[in-house]
Amino acid sequence: MVQKVTNPNLFEKKIVYNFFQFMWMKDQRPEVIFTIGIFIIHWLIYSWAYPNPLTLPDSESYVISSYGLESNLFRPIGYSWFLKMVHFASTSVSFLLFLQSLFTGLATLFVLQTIKYHYPPTKQILLILLALVLCFSQSVHMMNMWILSDSIFYTLALIYVGTGIWLIKSKGSIFWAIFHAFVIALLIFTRHAGLFFAVGSIVGLLFSLKKQRLIAISLCTISVFIVYTATIQKHKRAFGEKQYSGFSGWNLLNSSMSIYQTEDRTKETFSEPELQAVHQALIEGIQQDKINQNAILNGLLLWQPKNNLRSGLDTLERFYPDKSFAQMYFIGGKWFGKYAQQLIIKHPDTYIQNFVLPNLGQFFCTDTMHRIINPALINGNIIRTFNDYFKQNYVELKVKNDFYKTLFAPIVSVSLSIWFSILLGVSIYSISLFRGSKTRITISPIAAWLIAVILIYVGVSAVASFVEYRYIYFIPILIAIACYFIIRHTQLAIIQTED
């Protein structure tokens, strides 16, 4: 029988060894096999229903970047690293998608067993319900079939939760602080939104740890600084601009266009000649009737063939002759970001009314599900890139049975409304139990940390960027874990008081 250590010195190898012993105990073994088996079975089902890789234009940029591990013009390099490592083992796209499902299953197992090891449920049904949510989330299984960073980002998010639990339980162990900070770095390298997880950890650890919290917070901050600095320097060498992201300026410009739904854009003026030139180009290049809520909340000003933000980039080329498209893209991001920031500062109320509030509403009822339920091998160039990279012969997208769109998409589109309602309900239930027992109201440190991550992610995303479901589909999982800890903490607090 493995004896669990309640206050472990986590530098001792036996602690982690005991955890793996715990996972492989006779009573635990069926849970381990079941968890991994569920993900493999789902991979088989989705591979049959969607035999071709599911892609967006981003998929091609990830693949191209993985050839030489060069900076990705649009996205962070992390997923391209993953593609490169998998490619060394096999060029099969089926192998890639299998690994994505397997790694997600292993990360799920790590979180569930970590919770059971350190924070066993007061009632077994709590852990069973949590396991069912984590193992049977169809959005997770669907995204594992895409050649996008979403699957690996979700896997890293689970590891982030698991290492955070170990860090809090160990009361700030340096070993787990380093591990947690390393996972944060990988999250940021995989998607810029990983920065929100870093901020969430810094805020959460501030209140969750009493001892050594300064060390843990410092390590998380250092990991962000290293990734941020390394990315800027890499972009400087590749594109000639010291920017963290070329796309962020474009994205914010799209969001700021919502101001022109009600404000007269012809009356705006800007002091810098580049900004004034961009402004004039946008007036001439985008028809007023194309600036509407649907276009902005779906990012259509970024992607539609006509009436898009590219007109602003074209006019900047007069100020920067002899620049490549990649260099101009980053230059455009810099000036577009400045333009958007100045516009928002001039009209903050209008921006909140026209963009932030409607965009926040998309968290609760998103209309961007079509980007998941209508995948495609976009065009001939993408098909040729994939055929060359994966040594396949894809001609067009083939779907044998689009059961995800039929069975799950209608529920998924409003899933965050359901999950935030559950979180609110669990919180009210917890408070009512505390008051009924006359016990001082407290909150689980882990629940507080996870809720901080969720609120920071939702808040910053609503303010800065249009919402797509594939960017937020991990939030229900974080809410489910937070609810587990709220209920468990409440029940234990009341039991201890009564004793």
N, C-alpha and C positions, 0 to 999 in steps of 0.2 A: 504493500500500500504506500503510495506517495504521500508524504506529509507536506502540506502546503505551509510555506513560511509567511507569517503575517506581516512582519516588519523586516523584510529582507535587505541585506546589503547587496544591491544588484550588480556589484562588481564581481561577486562570487559566481563562478561558472555553474555551480550546482543549482542556482535558482532557475535559470533558463532551462537547464537540463531537467529539473523537476517539472517545469511546465510542459515540456514535450513528453515526459513520462506520463504526466496527468492526461494529456491528449490521447495517449495510446493505451490507457488503462482499459480493462475489459468492458467496463460500463460505458466508457467514452467512445470506444472503437466504432460502434454502429453509427453514432452521430457524425464522426469524421467521414466514414465511407458514404453515408447518406448525403452529406453536404457536397462533397466532390462529385458524387454520382449525379446529383440533380443538375449540376452545371454541365456535365458531359452529355447527359440526356437532352438537355435543352439545346446544346450545340448541335447534336445530331438532328433534332427536329427542325431547327432554324436552317441548318445546312441543306436539308431536303427541300424546305419551302422556298428558300432564297439561295439557289445554287451558285449564283455569281456574286462577287464582292459588291457590297453596297457602298456607293461613293458619292462625294460632292466634289466640286472643283478643288477644295482644300486637299483632297486625297492625293491629287497629282503633285501638288507642291511638296507634300511630305515625302512622296516617293523620290522626286527629283533631288530634294535636299539630302536624302539618305545616300545617294551615290557618292558624293564627296564630303558628306557631313558639313556642307556649307550652310551659311545663315539662310534661313527661310525668309523670303521677302514678306510673307503675310503672317506666319505663325512661329511660335517658339520651336526650337530644334529638338526637344526631348523625344517626341514620337518618332522623328526620323532616326534618332539613335536606336530606338527600339527596333524599327524596321531593319536597320543595318545589322544588328545582332542576330535577329531571327533569320535574315537572309544568308548569314554565314552557315547556318544549320540546314536550311532548306529554302528553295525558291517557291515552294508550293503556297498558294494563298490559303488553301484549306488548313495547312499547318499553322500559318499565322493566326487565323481566326480561332483555331483550336487552342493555341497558347493564350490568346486573349481571354477565352472562356475559362481555361484552367487557372490562370493567374487570378482572375476575379473570384473563382471558387476558393482558392487557397487564401486569399485576403479575407474573404467572408468567414472562412473557418477560423482564421487567426483572431478576428474580432469577437466572434461568438465564444470561442474557447477562452479568450482573455477575460471576457465579461464573466463567464461561468467560474473561472479560476479565482479571480479576485473579488467579484461581486455576485456571488450566487443568488438566485432569485428567492424571494420570500415564499413565492408560490411558483411551482414549476410551469404553470400555464403562461407566465410572463415571458419566460425565455423561449418557450415553444412558439408563442405568437411572434416574437422578435425574429426567430429563426425562419419562420414561414415568410415574413416580409422580406428578409434579406435574400432568401433562396429562390423565391418565386416572383420577384419583381420582373415583369416581362419587358419593361423598358431597358433594364440592365442587360437581359439576354439579347434583346434586339440590337443594342448598341455594340455588343461584342461581335456582331457580324459586319460592322462597318470598318473600313480602312480610314479611321479618323482617330484623333487623340482621345476621344471620349472614354473608351474602354480603359485605357491605361490610366487616365486621370482619375476615373472612378476607383480603380484598384488601389492607386496611391492614396486616395482619400480615405479608403477603409484602413490602410496601413497607418495613415496619419492618426485616425481615431484610436487604433489599437496601441500605437506607441505613446499616444497622449495619455491613455488610461494607465499604462505601465509607469509613465513619468509621474503622474499624480499619485498613484498608489505607492510609489517608491519615495515619495516626498522630495522629489527633486534630484534623483540620482543623476550624476554627470553622464554615466553611460547612456541612460535613456534620453537625457536632454540632447546629447549629441545625435543619437539615432533619430529622434523626433525632428531635430533641426535639419538633418540630412534629407528626410522625407519631404520636408517643406521645400528644400532646394529643388528636389526632383519635381514636385508639383509645379513650381514656378517655371522650371525648364520645359514642362509639358504644356502648360497653358498659363497665360498671364494672370488668370483668375486665382492662381495659386497664392498670389500676394494677399488675397483676402483671408486665406487660411492662416498665413503668417500673422496677420494683424489679429485674427481671432485667437490664436494661441497666446500672443503677447498679452492681450486683454484678459483672456480666460485664466492664464497661469498667474496673473497678478493677484487674482482673488482665490484661486484654487490651491496655491501653494503658500505655506507659511515660511518654511525653511528653504534656503537655496533657490528661491524663486528668481533672485537677481541673476544667478548663473544661467538658469534655464532660459529666461527672457533674453539675456545677452547672447546666448548661442543662437536662438531663433533670429534675433536681429542681425547677427553677423552673417548667418546663412543668406538672408535677404540681401544684405549689402554685397556679398560676394557674387551672387547670381546677377544682381542688378548691374554691378560694375563690369563683370565679365561680358554680359550681353551688350552693354553700351560700347565697350571696346571692340567687340567682334563686329558690331554694326558699323562702327567707325572705319574699320579696316575694309569691310565688304562694300559699304555704300557711301562712305565719306561723310556720314552724319552721326554725331554723338547723341543718339536717341535710343531709348529702351525699346520702343515699338514704333514702327512706321504706320501701322494700321490704326492705332488709337486716335490719332488726329483726324483721320478720315471718318472714323466711327462717331467721334464727338461732333464733327461737322454735320453728319447726317442727323444726329439728335437735335442740334441747335436749329436746323431748318424748320423745326416745328414752330419756332417763334414767328416765322413769316406767314403762318396760317392766319394770324390776326394783326400782326404789325406790318406797316408799309415798308417793304424792303428798299424801295427807291429812295427813302429819306435817310438811310443809314450811311454814315461816312466813317472812314478809318484813316488814321494819320500816316501809317506806313504805306509806301507806294505798293509793296507786294500785296498787302491786305486789301487795299482799294482795288487793285487789279483783279484779285480773286473775287471780290464782291461784285464788280461789274460783270465779270465772266459768268458768275452764277445767275445774275439777273437775266443775262442774254441767253444762257444755255439751258435754264430750267424754266419751263412754263409754270405760271402761277398755279394753274389747276392741277399740276402734278405734285405740288407740295401739299399733301393731305396726310391725315393721321395714318391711314392704311399703308401708304408708301413709306413713311418714316418709321413706324413701329415694326415693319417687316424688312427694313434696310434696303428698300427698292432703289433709293437714290444712289446707293453704292453699286448696285448690280444691273439695273435695267439698261438695255442697249442705248436708249436715248433719254434725254432729260436727266442726266446723272451728274455726279460731282466731278467727273472727269474734265468738264469744261474749265473748272478752276485750275486743274493741273496743267492743261494746255497753255493757259495764259502765263503761268509761272515759268514756262520754258523760255520765254523772252528774257527773263532775268538770269537764267542759268543755261546758257548755250553749251552744246557739246557734252551734255550729261546723258547717261544711259537711262533707260526706263526705270531700272531698279533704283538708281540714284535719285531720279525725279520723284519716284514714289515716296521715298523717305523725306525728301525736301517738301513735297506736297503735304505729308503728314505733319511736318513741323509747322508750316504756315496755316494749314487748315485748323490745327489745334489752337493756335493763337487767335485766329479769326473766331472760332466757336467760343472760346473763353471770353473774349471781349464782348461778343454778342450776348452771351448769357449774363455777364455782369451788368450790362445795360438793361436787360429785361428779365430779371430773376423770377418775378411773379408769373410772367407770361410763360416762361420755360417750365415752371412747375405745373402750371395749369394745362399747357398744351402737350407736354411730353412726360414729365415725371409721374404724374398721377395716372394717366392712361397706361404708361409702361408698367407701373406697379401693378395695375389691374391684370396685366398679362401673366403675372406669376400665378394668378388664381384661375384664370381661364384663358389659356394661350391659344392663339389661332395660327401658330407656326408649326403645328404638327405635320403639315404637308411636307416639310423638309425631311421628316423621318419616314413618313408612310408612303411617300412617292419618290423613292431613290431612283437613280439612273446612272448608267455609264454615260456621262454627259455628252461627249462628242468624239469625233474620230481621233483627235490628238490624245485625249485621255485614254482611250481604248488602246492606242499604239503604245503609250507609256506603260500601261499595266501589262500588256502582252509581253513587252520586252523585259520588264522587271520580274514578273512572276512566271515567265516561260509558259504562258497559257495562250489560248486562242479565243478570246472573247470577242463577240461581234455586237451583241446588244444585251441589255438586261433581260434575264429570264426569271420569272416568278412563278413557281408551281402552285403555290397556295398562299395568298396574301392574308393569312389569318390574323396577323397582328393588326392590320388596318381594320379588319372587320370586327374582331372581338375586343381588342384592348384600346385602340386609339380614342374612341369616344370617352372612355373612363379616364385615360391618361391625361387628356386635354384639360380636365378639371381636377386632376389628382391633388394638386397643391392646395386647392380650396378645401378638399377633404382632410388633408394632413394638417394644415394649419388649424382647422376646426378641431381635430383630434388633440393637437397640442394645447389649444385653449381649454378644451374640455378636461383634459388630464390635469392641467394647472388649477382649474377651478375645483375639481374633485380633490386634489391634494390640499388646497387651502381649506376646504370644508372639513376634511378629516382633521387637520391641525386644530381648527377652531372648535370642532366637536369634542376633541380630547383635551382642550385647554393646554396644548403643547405649543411652545414657542415656534413660530413659523421659520423654517430654514429651507435651503435648497441644496440639492446635491451639487458638489463642485463640478463634477463631470457634466451634469445637465446644464449648469450655468455656462460652462466653457462651450459646449456644442451650440447652445442657443445664441451665444455671442457670435460664433462663426456664421450661423444662419442669418442673423439680423444684419451683420456687416456685409455679407455677400449679397443679400437681397437689397439692402439700402443703397450700396454703392452701384450695383448693377442697374437699379431703377433710375438712378440719377444720370448715369453716364452712357449706357448702351442699351439698344433695343434687345428684348428678351427672346431667346430661342429655347425651345424645350430641351434640346440636347445640351444646353449649358446649365440646366438646373435640375436634371432628372435625378441627381444624387441627393437632393435636399430631403425628399421623403424618407430616405434611409437615415439621415442624420436626425430627423424629427423622431423617427421610431426609436432610435437608440436613446435620445434624450428623454422620451416618455418612459422608457424602461427604468431609467435611473431616477426620474421624478417619483414614480410609483413606489419603487423599491425603497428609496430614501424616506419617503413619507411613512410607509408601513413600519420600517425599522425604528424610526424616531418615536412613533406612537407606542410601539411595543416596549421599547426601553423605558419610556416615561411611565407606563403602566406598571412595569416591573419595579 
